[in-house]
Amino acid sequence: MADEPSPSVTVENLQNVTVLGAGSWGTALALHAARRGRPTTLWTRRADHHAAMTEQRRNTRYLTDFDFPQQLTTTDDLGQALDGAHMVICGVPSHGMRAMMGQVAAFYAAHPEAAPPMYLIAAKGIEVDSLANMHQVLTQELPVAHRERIAALGGPSFAAEVAKGLPTTVVVGSEHEGVQLSIQQLLSGDGVRAYVTDDILGVELGGAFKNVIAMAAGIGDGAGLGDNARAGIITRGLAEISRLAIALGALPATLAGLAGLGDLVLTCCGGLSRNRRVGIALGQGKKLDQILEEMGMVAEGVKNTKSARRLAQQQGVEMPLVAMMYAILYEEMAVPDAVNALMGRALRAERG
C-alpha cells in the first residue's frame, strides 16, 4: 500500500462535500453525506432541475420520497459547487465522466490557489472507445496534484436503500491509505459500513462488468427461464468477470468480495436494478430503444457490454455470456437462439 499523499489528508478536513450528478445514486450519496453532518452541495447540469429541487427540497425526478436535510443545497453552477469542496463525489454516468472532469480541471486551472479535493468515483463503467476505467479517466484529466486523491466506491448499494438509511456495506478502493481511511470514516455511519482496499482496479471492474451479467439474469427472468437459470447466470457470470478482471490486474479476493460477488448478486436479483429491468424487458420481447426511452435513466450495462466484449477480445478471455448479451443488444439475436447457443456449447470441466 502506498504512503499517504500528504499529512493533511484526514477525515477532519473532509467537511465540504460536493456531488457531481443529481441522478438517483448521486442524490442518495448527497443525502447520506448531509446526514453525516457535512455541508453538501448537489450539482446538476440543468437549471430547471436545480430550480425544482430548490423549491421542493427533494429530487422529484429520481428519488421522490426523500426530503433534503438542512445541510444539503443544490446548484447548476459548477464553479459554485467546486468552490471550497474538500471531497468531490463523481456521480455522473461513466460515458460523461471525461467531459465532466475536463470542466473540473479547467476550474482548478483558473483557481490555482484552491486546494485539491479528494475524489470518490461513484460511476460504474468503462469507456467504449478508449477502454479506460474511471480511475484512468480522472488520472488523465485532472491536474497532477489531484491524482493521488482518487478513490472508487463499490459494493451492493441501491440508491433508494441508501437514501432510506437501510443497512448497506460498501468498499472504498484507493492506492493511498490516507485517502481510503478518510473516506471510510466519512461514509461509515447512518446505515452505511465501509470497507477499504488498495485494489481500486478490482473495485472498478467488478462494478462495471456486473451490469452486463445483471441484464442477462433479467432476460432469464423476463423469458421465464426459472430460478435455476438465474443462479447459473450469476455463478458463471462471476467466473467470466473474474477471468477478465484478473487478466487486467485485479485481485481475486476483490471479485469474491463486496465489489464483485456482492454487487453482482444484488444487481441480478434486486427489484430496483435498472440493468436487470432492461434485461426483463428484453426477455419479454421489447426492443432496446423502447426500453431505454421508457426508463428515462441510464443503464450502464448497455454500454459496458461493448466495453467488456472488446476487453475480452483484447485479452483473449472467453466470456460467452457477454458475447451473447452483445449479440442480443447489437446484432438482434433472438433470446431463444442465445439460450440455445449457450446451452449447446462444448462440454467442459468447472475449474477454479
N, C-alpha and C positions, 0 to 999 in steps of 0.2 A: 504494500500500500504506500502511496506517495506521501511525502511530507505535506503538512498543511500549507495552503497557498500563501497565507500571511497570518500573523498573530491576531489581526483584527477580525478574523472570521470566527465569530462566536454567536450563539443564539441571541444573546442580549442585544446584539447590534441589528438583528433582523426584525426591525419594528415595522417599517412601512412596506406593505406588500402590494404589488401591482399584478393583476391578472390580465393577460392579453387574450381576448377571445371570450365573448359572452354567450357561448353556446351552453348546453346543459352541463358539461363537465367543467368548463371554466367557471360558470356560475356557482356550481357546487363547491369548488375549491375556494372561491371567494367567500362564500358563506362560512365555510369552515375556518378560514384564516381570520375572518372578523370575529367569529365566536371564540377563537383562541386569544382574543384581545388585541389583535393587530389592526391598526388603521389600514383599511384595504380599499384599493381602487380597482374597479372592474371596467376595462376598456372594451368598447365596441366600435367597429368602424363606421356604423350607421348612425347618423344624427337622430333619426326618428326612433330608433331603438333606445338610444340614450335618453331621449325625452320621455319615452313611455316608462322606462324603468325609474327615472327620477320622479315622475308624477305618481306612479303606482307603488313604488317601493317594493317591487318584485319583478321577476323576469317572466312576464306572462306568455312569452313566446316559447320558452324552453322548459322552465321549472315554475309552473303557475302557482303552486301551493305554498311557496316559501317566502315569507316576508323578509326583507333585508334588515339585518341588525343595524344599530345606530353607527357602528364602526365602518359600515360599507357604503361607499359612494360610487357613482358611475361617471364616465366621461367618454366622449368621442374624440378628444384631443390627445394625441399620443404624447406630445411634449408634456402636457399636464400629468399624464399617467406616469411617465418615467421620472419626472422631477422629484428627487428625494427618495426614490424607491430603493429599498435595501434588498428586496427579493422580487424577481420578476418570474411569474409563473406563465409559461408559454403554452397557452391552450388553444391556439388557432389550429385548424386542420393541417396535417402534415404537408399537403400539397401547396399550402400557402405560407409555410414556415420560412422559406428562404427570403421571399419578398418582405415578410414581416421583420426578419432580423436585419435586412438591409436598411429598413427605416429606423430600427433601433440603433444600428451602428451610426447612421447619419446624425441622429440626435446627440450621441455621445461625442462624435467628431466636432459637432458645433458647440459642445459644452465640455471642454477638456478638463474643467475644474471638478466635474461631477465624479464621485467615487463609483467604481464599477459595482453593480449589484451581484448577488447570486442569481443563477438562472435554474429553474426547475422545469424540465421538459415534461409536459403533460399530454402531448400528442403522441399517437402510436402509428408510425408509418415509415415507409422507405420511399424515397423519390424514385419515380418510374424511370426517368431518363438517366440520371447520374448514379442511381442505386446507392445514394448516400443515406445513412441514417440521420436522425435529427441531431444527435451529438456532433456528427461531422458537419452538418449544415451550420450549426451555431459556431463551431470552431472556425469554419471557413469565412463566415460573415462578420463576426464580432471583432472588436479591437483586441490586440494581443493581451492587454491587461485583464480582459474579461474571461479569457479562455480557460483559466484554472478554477473558475467558479461555476461550473456547469454540472448539473445532476439530472437524472432521468427518474421519473416516477412510474412504477409498475405495480401489478397485483390486481386481485379481483375486487373491483370497486365501481359499482354502478353509481352514476351521479345522483340519482334520486335518493338512494340509501345513505350516501354521504351527507346529502342535504338534510335528511331526517335525523342525522346523528346516530344511525344504527351501527352496530359494531362492524368495523372494516379494518382489514390488515393489508398494508401496502409495503412496498420495498423501494428504498431510495438508492439508486446506483450512482456512484461518482468515483473518479480516480483519486480524489483527495479526501482524506479522512476528516479534515475540518469542515468541509462542505457537507459531507454525509451526516455527521453528527449534529451539526447545527440545524439542518433541515429536519432530521429525525425528531429532534426535540421540539421544533416549532410545530410539526404536524401532529405529534402524539398527544392525544387527549381529546375530549369531546367526541368520543366514538371512534377515533382513529388510533391504531397502533402501527407504528412504522418500524421496519427493519432496515438494515443497511447492507450494502455490498459494494466492492470495488469493481464488480463486473458490470459496468454500465452498458457494454455491448450486449450482454445476455439479457438485461432488462429491456433494452430497446427491441431486440429481435423477437423475444418472446411475445411482447405486446403487439408487435406488428403482424407476425405470422398467424397468431391465434385467430385473428379476424377472418382469415381465409377458411380455416377449418370450421369456424362457427357458421359460416354460410353453408358449408357442406352439411353440417349437422342440421341446420334449418331446412335444407332441401329434403333431407330424410324425413323430418317431421311433417313438412308440408305435403310430401308424397305418400305419407302413411307407411313408411318403411319399418316402423316399430322401435322399441327401446333397445333391442339387441343391436340394431344398425347404428343407433346414436352412440352407444358405448364403444362399438368398434371404430367408429369415425374418430371419437375423442382419443382412443388409445393409439390407433395407427397415425392419427394426425400429430400427436405428441412425438411419435417416433420420427415423422418427417421433419417437424420443426426442429427437433434436437439434432438430427443429422446435419441440416443446413447450418444452424446456428453454431454448432461445434466446429464445422468446417471453416466458418468465418472467424473463429477465435473465441467464441463464448464458452463458459464453463458449464459442464453437465449439471452441476448442482443448481445453477440458476434456472435451468429449464425444468428441473424437478421441483422447483420452489414456487413462490407466490407469483413471480413474473411469467412463469411458464405454465406448469400444470394448474396452478390456482386460477389464473386469469382464463385459461383455456376452458376449464370446467364451467366457470361462471358464464362465459360468453356463449358456450354451446348449449347450455341448459336454461339460462335465466330468461324470464319473460320480458325483461327490459332491454335485452340485447338488440341493438339496431342491425347488426350483421346477421344474427340469427333470423330476425324478421324478414330481411331481404331474402334469405335462403328459403324460409317458409313460403313466401310469395312465389318464388321461382318454382318450388316444388308443386305449387298449386296451379302452375301453368301461366302465370303472369309474365309480362315482358319487363326487362330490367329498367328501361326508360320510364315506364309507367310506375314501377315500384318506387324509384327514387323521387319522382315528381310528387307522388302521394305522400311520401315520408317527409319531405321538406327538410331533411337533415342529412349530414354526411355519414355514410357507412364506409369506413376506411378500408374494409376488406375488398371492396370493388377494385380500387387502385392497387392495393397491396397484392392482389392476385397476380397482376402483371409483374410487380417487383419480385415477388417470391419465385415466379417461374423463370424470370431472367437470371436471378442469382443462382437458382438450382442448375440451370444450364451452364452458367459460367463456372460453377464449382464442380460440375459433374456429379451432382447429388440427385438420387432418384426420389421424386415426390409425386406419386401417382394421384393422390387426392388433389393436390394443387394443379396438376395437369388437367384433370377432369373439370375442376372449377373454371380454369381458363377456357376450356372448350365450351362449357355451358354459357359463360358470360360473353365470350368474344367470338365464338365460332358457331353459335346457335346449335350446339349439340343438344339433343333431347335428353331429359333426365333419365328415362328408362334405358337409353343407349349408354349413358355414362355409368349407370349402375351395373349393367351387363358387362361393360368393359372392365370395371374394377373387379367384379366378382369372378371374371373369367381369366384374370391374369395368371401367368405361370405360377405353380405352387412353389413354396419356398419355406425355409425354417424361420422361426422367430428367434432372433439373436440380439442380445444387448438391449 
